[in-house]
């Protein structure tokens, strides 16, 4: 594929991608191990959900101020600070485990602070990517970042489960090393990742935050898409959490349960490789609707069969279109956003989409404890269908054109800070 060949010559993107692939693999292992280890220590599905919830909460709390920082500070420095934070936090868990002093409290604190580091890293990386990659390569770059996430998904669960089976703190030691790799590789990027120059006095942080939200909220398309993203993030993450804990309660080995993440990773990698072609073939809005419905029919078998193979096949098949949907939408949003606002718009969009996501493990744990596995899974499948209707019934979502069309419109019409030439916007 031409897009991948052209992008492979972009040295700084390759360095950024490689370093963060290693780091994301380590993080995926830790996040996979968090609820399993918490469950082993507490024997409670609800307590097991708290550590993962703390990570999501930490990410959510820092995302908005991190967006402001990404538009004011050197993006490379912010990313390296976040990576150094990960080294220290996960090394502390590995040391505590080696000394037999690992506790639920320690897990929760590290989860919270590691989530804060991830929340700081995300808008800085989005802003950096916009500096490193030109417009015509953005969809391919976003597709490759989707592949990175699914590579981590493919390997993180099985490797994390296998390492935990050997020594339960070992995944945290490996994650600390992965953050160190990220810290080193980020320092080798040559592109100037300084924040855009700002003339005059800086606005107050509050005003900067408001400007980012105004950009997102000005479009009915963005409002609809962000509302859907918030709903689906809650439902799908709760569904994944219930699926994994049901397998754990049934007595399956952690390494076997890791097959679920592996299946998602395989499907995601294949989908990411094909994503540029899929993005160019389908209108972005219609592709979004297809992604919204892809999960619903494939969750039905998980209601009746609590088996790693069934869960792995269902989740893997349902995630095939995800990379193309996310990459196409994300590339459009980035192309429309002024460089001086990349961090704030990315963080505002992600914050709104993730606002209730920290409740997902708690909701999943509560449903599993209160209703049992089959009923909890049926309720979540029905909720996923309700989420899909939000974008299906929205004309502004369905009308977003193919990339070839919006590229031509952006080249031929004046850019506006709030709307595209077509009068719509897209957020990731």
N, C-alpha and C positions, 0 to 999 in steps of 0.2 A: 504494500500500500504506500502510495507516494507520500501521504501525510506523515506517516511514521518515519520514512526515510529522511525527509526534510528535517523533522524534529530531532532525529538522532545526531545531526550536525550542530545542534544548539548545545554547546558545552555546558553552560551554566544550568540549563534546564535538566540535562542529564545528571549533573552532580546533585542538584536539588532532589530530583526524583529518586536517585539511588540511595542517598542518605536517609530520606524520609521513608523509603520502602523498608529499610532495615529497622528504623525506629518504630514504624507502624506495626511491623511484625511483633516486636517486643511488647508493645502496648496491647496488641490483640491477645497475646498470651496471658498477660496480667489480668485483663478484663475478663477473659474466659475463666481464669482461676479464682478471681475474687469471690463470686457467689458460691463456687464449689467448696472453697476453703472455709468460708464463713458458715456454710451449712455443716461441714464436718465439725467445726468448733462449737456450733450452737444447736444442731439438729432441729433447726427451725427455718421453714421456707421464708417466713416474714423477715427474720434476722438476716438471712442470706441475701435478701434484696437490698438491705440498707447500705452495704458497702458499694454496690454498683450505683445506687441512688445518690450517694455522696459524691461519686465521681461526676455524674451528670449535673448535680447541683453546683459543684465547684466550677464546671465549665460554663454553666448558665450565668452565674454571678459575675464572672470576669469578662464575658464576651463583649458587652457593651463598652465598658471603659477600655478594653483592649482594642476595639475598633478605633476609638479616638487616638490612642497611642500609636496605632499603625499609620495614621494619617499625619502624625506629628513627629515621630521618631524614626530612626534608622530601622528599617524592617528586619535586616539581617541581625542586628543586635538583639532585637526583641525575640527572635526565634532562637538565638543561642542562649539567652537567659532562660527561656522555657525548657530547652533541652538540658541545660545544667541542672535545673530544678528536678527534672526526671531522674537524672543520675543519682542525686542525693536521696530522693524519696524512696526509690525502689531498692537502692543499696541498704537503706535502713531496715526495710522489710526482710531482706536476705540475711542481714546480720542478726536481727531479732529471731528469725527462724533457726539459724544455726545455733543460737544460744538457748533455744527452746523457750523463748519469751514472746512468741507471736500471739497477739490478742485481737479480739474483734475491734476494740477501741483503736488500736494501731492501724488496722486495716481501713477503718472508716476515715481516720485522719489523713492517711496517705491517699485514699481515694478522693477526698475533698480537695487536697492540695494538688494532686496530679491532674484532676479535672480543671483546676484553675490554670495550671500550666498549659493544658490543651486549649483552653479558651483564649489564652493569650497568644498562642502560636497560630491559631486558625486564621484570623483576619490579617495578621502579618504575612503569612504565606500566600494568601489570596492576593494581597497587594504586590508582593514580590513576584508572583507568577505573571501578573499583568506587566511588570517591568521587563521580565526576562523573555517573554514570549510575544511575538507580534500577533495582530488580530487574526490573520488568515490561518495561524497555527493553533489558535485557542481551542477549537473543538477537539482537535487531536490531542493537545496537551491535557485537556480536561478528561478525555477518554483514558489517557495513560494514567492519570491520577486515580481514576476509577479502578483501573487494573491494579494499581498499587494497593488500594484498599482490599480488593478481592484476593490478591496474592497473600496479603496478611490474613485474610479470613480463611483461605485455603490451608495455610500452614499453622496459623496461630492456635487454633483449637487442638488439633492432633499433637503438635509439638508441646504446647502448654500442658495438655493432659498427660502426655508421656513423661515430661519432666516432673510434673506433680506426683506421678506414680512412683518415681524414683525417690525424690526428696521434695516435700511439699513447698519449700521456699525457693527451690531452684529456678522456677520461671521468673521470679523477681530479680534474681542475680543476672540472668540473661537480659532482662529488660533494662537494667541499669547500664549494661554494656552497650545495648542498642542506642540508648540516649547519648552515650559518649560518642558513638560513631556519628550520630546526627550533629553533635556539637562540632566535631572536627570537619565534617564535609561542608557544613554551612560557612565555615571560615574560608573556603576555597572558591567561593563564588566571586567573580570579577565584576559583574554588573553593579552599577551604583544603585543600592537599595535605599538610599536616603529618602525621606519624605519630601514631597514636592515643596518648592519654596513658597512661603506665604508672606505677602507684603503687609506691613502694618502690624498692629497688635492682634494677638490670637483671641478669638472669641472664647467665652467661657466654655468649660467642658459641657455644661448643660445645653448650651446653644448648639455645640457641635453634635451632640447626641440627637437633639431635636431635628437638625438638618438631615441626618441620616434616616430617621424615621419618616420625615416628610417626603423624602425621595421615594421610599418604599410604599408609603400609604397613598401617594398621589394617583396611582393607577388602580382601577378596579380589577384589572388582571392580577396585579401583584397582591392585592388584598385577598382575592379568591384563592390564589395559589398558596399564599402563606397560611391562610386558614386551613386549607386542605393538608398542607405539610405538617402543621401542628397536630391535627387530628390523627393523621396516618402514622406519625412518629410515635405517638402514644400507643396506638393499637398494635402496630407491628412489633414494636419492641416488647410490649407486654406479651404478645403471642410467642415470640422467640424465647422469652424468659420462662414462660409456662412450659413450652416444649422441652427445654433443657432440664428444668427441675423435675418434670414428670419422668424423664428417663433416669435421672439420678435417684428418685424415689423408688423406681422399679428395680434398682440394683445394678444398672449397667456401669461398667468401668469408665472412669473419666476419659481415657484414651478412645474408647468406643463412642462416647458421646461427642468427642471431637470430630467425628465423621460429619456431624451436622454442619459445623463451620466449614469443613473441607468441601462439602457439596456446594455450599453457598459460594465458596471461593472459586471452584471450578467453573460454575455457571457464570459467575461475575467476570472471570478472566476471559472466557470465550465471548461473553457479551461485550466486554471492553475492547477486545481485539476487533470485533465487528462493528463497534459503535460508530466510527466515522462514516461507514457506509450506510448504516441505519439512519443516522442523523441527516445525511444528505438525501435519503430516499423519502422520508416521511415528514409531513408538516410537524413542527415542534409541538404545537398544541395537541394535535391528534396523538402524537407519540406519548404525551403526558397522560392522556386518557387511557391509552393502552397499558401504560405502566400501572396506573391506579387500579385497574381491574385484574392485573396479572396474578395478584396474590389470592384472590377470593376463591376460585374453584379448587385450587391446589391445597387449601387448608382443610378441606372436607375429610380426606383420608385420615388426617391426624386426630379427628374426633373419635374415630373407631379403632385405630391401631396405634398403640404407644410403643413404637419400635424405631431404633435408630435409622434403619434403612428407609422406612416410610417417611420419617421426618426429614431425612437428608434429601430424598428425591423431591418431596413436595417443596421444600424451601429452595432447593437448588433451581428447579424449573421456574419457580415464581420470580426469581431474581434475575433472570436472563436479560430482560429489557432494561433493568435499572441503570446500568452504566450509560447506555445511550440517552435515556431520559434525563439523567442528572447532568451529563456532559453537555448536551445540547442546550438545556435551559441555563446552566451555569455560564457557558461561553457567551450566550446572548446578553445576559445581565452584565457580565464583565465588560463586554464591548460597548455597552451603552453608558456605563458609569464613568464619570470623570476620574482621572487618576488621583486627584486630591481628595476624593470621597470613597475610594475603593475599600478602605478598612471599615469605615462607618456603615456603608451600605451592606457590605458582607456581614458585619456583625449584627446589624439591625434585622436583616433578613433571617439569619440563623437564629438569633435570639427569639424572634417571634415564632419561628417554626419549632423551636425546642422548648418553648416556655413551660409546657406541661409534660415534657418528656421525662424529667426526673421522677414523675409519678408512675412511669411504666412498670418498673420492677415491683413497686409496692402494689400497684393495681393487679399485676399478674400474680404476685404472691397471695394477695387477699382473695382473688377469685379461685385460685387453686386450693387454698385452705378452706374456703367457705363452700364452694360448689363441687369440688372434685375435678379431675382432669377432663373428662369428656364434655361436661357442661361448660366449664371455663373456656375450652377451645371452641365450642359452638358459639358461645357469646362473642368471642373475639372475632370469629369469622364473619358473623353478622355485622359487627361493627366495622370491619374492613370494607364490606359492601356499601355501608352507609357513607363511609369516607369517599369511596370512588364516585358516588353520585354527585358530590360537591363539584368536581371538575367536569364530570360528564354533562351536567346541566348548565354549565357556564359557557356562553357564547364567546366571551372574551378569551377564554382559555383555548377553546377549539379553533379559533381563528388565527392563531399565531402561525406564520408561514414557515416554509423551509429555510435553512440558512442561506441558500443562494439568493433568496428573495430579500431577506433582511440585510444581507451584506450590500446588495445593490442599493437598497433604500438608504443605508447609512452613508454610502459613498456619494449619493446624489442629493441628499437633503441636509440642511443645517442640523447640527446636533443640539439637543435641548437637554438641560440637566434633569428634566422630570419625565419626558416622554420620548419615545422613538419616533421616527418619521411615520410609522404605521399607527402611532397613538397607543401602543401597548408596550409593556415591559415584561421581563422575565426575571425571576429570582431563583437561586438554587435552593 
